[in-house]
Amino acid sequence: MSTEVVRLDENGRLYLPVSLRKKLKVKEFYVEERNGEIVLIPVRKKIEKYWGIVKGEKLNARRLTELLRKRRKSS
């Protein structure tokens, strides 16, 4: 586990250090707030959690979110 200090720019963007980007090799994250903390979850991990719910779909963060919303509404 590594810890580094990062800052938001004037447009609210957060830049991940190159060491983390190279290590994770991920470009899409879900952003969650948990108990006052910001948590970034690689989309790949979120998709693995729901593996098998949808078959034959090309999933990215937006598409997975849409499918999960539809599933929750129909439940």
MIMARVO-336023 format. One record per atom (N, C-alpha, C, O): x, y, z. Coordinates in steps of 0.2 Angstrom, whole numbers, padded with zeros to 4 digits, always signed. Layout:
// residues N
XYZ ...
END
This chain:
// residues 75
+0004-0006+0000 +0000+0000+0000 +0004+0006+0000 +0009+0007+0004 +0003+0011-0004 +0007+0017-0005 +0002+0023-0003 -0004+0023-0004 +0005+0028+0000 +0002+0034+0001 +0005+0040-0001 +0012+0041-0001 +0002+0044-0005 +0005+0050-0008 +0000+0056-0007 -0006+0055-0007 +0002+0062-0007 -0003+0068-0006 -0004+0070-0013 +0001+0071-0017 -0010+0071-0015 -0012+0074-0022 -0017+0080-0020 -0020+0080-0015 -0017+0084-0025 -0022+0090-0024 -0027+0091-0030 -0025+0088-0036 -0032+0094-0029 -0037+0095-0034 -0035+0101-0038 -0032+0106-0035 -0036+0102-0044 -0034+0108-0048 -0040+0112-0048 -0045+0111-0045 -0040+0118-0051 -0045+0123-0050 -0052+0121-0054 -0057+0123-0052 -0051+0115-0058 -0057+0112-0061 -0060+0106-0057 -0064+0103-0060 -0057+0105-0051 -0059+0099-0047 -0056+0092-0050 -0058+0087-0047 -0051+0093-0054 -0048+0086-0056 -0042+0084-0051 -0039+0088-0048 -0042+0078-0051 -0037+0074-0046 -0033+0070-0051 -0035+0066-0055 -0026+0071-0050 -0021+0068-0054 -0018+0062-0050 -0015+0064-0045 -0019+0056-0052 -0015+0051-0049 -0008+0051-0051 -0006+0052-0056 -0004+0049-0046 +0003+0049-0047 +0005+0043-0052 +0002+0038-0052 +0010+0044-0056 +0012+0040-0062 +0013+0033-0059 +0012+0028-0062 +0016+0032-0053 +0018+0026-0050 +0011+0022-0049 +0011+0016-0050 +0006+0025-0046 -0001+0022-0046 -0004+0020-0052 -0006+0014-0053 -0003+0024-0057 -0006+0023-0064 -0003+0017-0067 -0006+0012-0070 +0004+0016-0066 +0007+0011-0069 +0006+0004-0066 +0005-0001-0069 +0005+0005-0059 +0004-0001-0055 -0003-0004-0056 -0004-0010-0057 -0008+0000-0056 -0015-0002-0057 -0017-0003-0064 -0021-0007-0066 -0014+0000-0069 -0016+0000-0076 -0023+0000-0078 -0026-0004-0081 -0027+0005-0074 -0034+0006-0075 -0035+0013-0077 -0032+0018-0074 -0040+0015-0081 -0042+0021-0083 -0049+0023-0081 -0050+0029-0081 -0053+0019-0078 -0059+0020-0076 -0060+0018-0069 -0059+0012-0067 -0063+0023-0065 -0064+0021-0058 -0072+0023-0056 -0074+0028-0059 -0074+0020-0051 -0080+0022-0048 -0078+0026-0042 -0073+0024-0039 -0081+0031-0041 -0080+0036-0035 -0085+0035-0030 -0091+0036-0031 -0083+0033-0024 -0088+0032-0018 -0086+0036-0012 -0080+0037-0011 -0091+0039-0009 -0090+0042-0002 -0091+0037+0003 -0097+0035+0003 -0087+0036+0007 -0088+0031+0013 -0085+0035+0020 -0079+0036+0020 -0090+0036+0024 -0088+0039+0030 -0084+0045+0030 -0079+0046+0033 -0085+0049+0025 -0081+0056+0024 -0075+0055+0020 -0071+0059+0020 -0074+0049+0018 -0068+0048+0014 -0070+0046+0006 -0075+0044+0005 -0065+0048+0002 -0066+0047-0005 -0063+0040-0007 -0057+0039-0006 -0066+0035-0010 -0064+0029-0012 -0064+0028-0019 -0069+0029-0022 -0059+0027-0023 -0058+0025-0030 -0058+0018-0031 -0054+0014-0028 -0063+0015-0035 -0063+0008-0036 -0062+0006-0043 -0067+0009-0047 -0057+0003-0045 -0056+0001-0052 -0063-0002-0055 -0065-0007-0052 -0065+0000-0061 -0071-0003-0064 -0070-0010-0064 -0075-0014-0063 -0065-0013-0066 -0063-0020-0067 -0066-0024-0061 -0069-0029-0061 -0064-0021-0055 -0066-0024-0048 -0074-0024-0047 -0076-0029-0045 -0077-0019-0049 -0084-0018-0048 -0087-0023-0053 -0092-0026-0051 -0085-0024-0059 -0088-0028-0064 -0087-0035-0062 -0092-0039-0063 -0081-0037-0059 -0080-0044-0057 -0085-0046-0051 -0088-0052-0051 -0087-0041-0047 -0092-0042-0042 -0099-0044-0045 -0102-0048-0042 -0100-0041-0051 -0107-0043-0054 -0106-0048-0060 -0111-0048-0064 -0101-0051-0060 -0100-0056-0066 -0106-0061-0066 -0108-0064-0061 -0108-0062-0072 -0114-0067-0073 -0121-0063-0073 -0125-0067-0075 -0121-0057-0071 -0128-0054-0071 -0130-0053-0078 -0136-0054-0080 -0125-0050-0082 -0127-0049-0089 -0122-0053-0093 -0116-0053-0092 -0124-0056-0099 -0120-0060-0103 -0120-0057-0110 -0125-0054-0112 -0114-0057-0113 -0113-0054-0120 -0113-0047-0120 -0113-0044-0126 -0112-0043-0114 -0112-0036-0114 -0105-0033-0115 -0101-0036-0111 -0104-0028-0118 -0097-0025-0118 -0098-0019-0113 -0102-0014-0114 -0095-0020-0107 -0096-0016-0101 -0091-0011-0100 -0085-0012-0101 -0093-0005-0099 -0089+0000-0096 -0092+0003-0090 -0098+0001-0089 -0089+0008-0087 -0092+0010-0081 -0099+0013-0082 -0104+0011-0078 -0101+0017-0087 -0107+0020-0088 -0112+0014-0090 -0118+0014-0087 -0111+0009-0094 -0115+0004-0096 -0117+0000-0090 -0123-0002-0089 -0112-0002-0086 -0113-0006-0080 -0118-0002-0075 -0122-0005-0072 -0117+0004-0074 -0121+0008-0070 -0128+0008-0072 -0133+0007-0068 -0129+0009-0079 -0136+0008-0082 -0139+0002-0080 -0145+0001-0078 -0136-0004-0082 -0138-0010-0081 -0140-0012-0073 -0145-0015-0072 -0136-0010-0069 -0137-0011-0062 -0143-0007-0059 -0147-0009-0055 -0144-0001-0062 -0150+0003-0060 -0156+0000-0063 -0161+0000-0059 -0156-0002-0069 -0162-0006-0072 -0164-0012-0067 -0170-0014-0066 -0159-0016-0065 -0160-0022-0062 -0163-0020-0055 -0167-0024-0052 -0160-0015-0052 -0163-0013-0045 -0170-0011-0046 -0174-0012-0041 -0172-0007-0051 -0179-0005-0052 -0184-0011-0053 -0189-0010-0051 -0181-0016-0056 -0186-0021-0058 -0186-0026-0052 -0190-0031-0052 -0182-0025-0047 -0182-0030-0041 -0187-0028-0036 -0188-0031-0031 
END
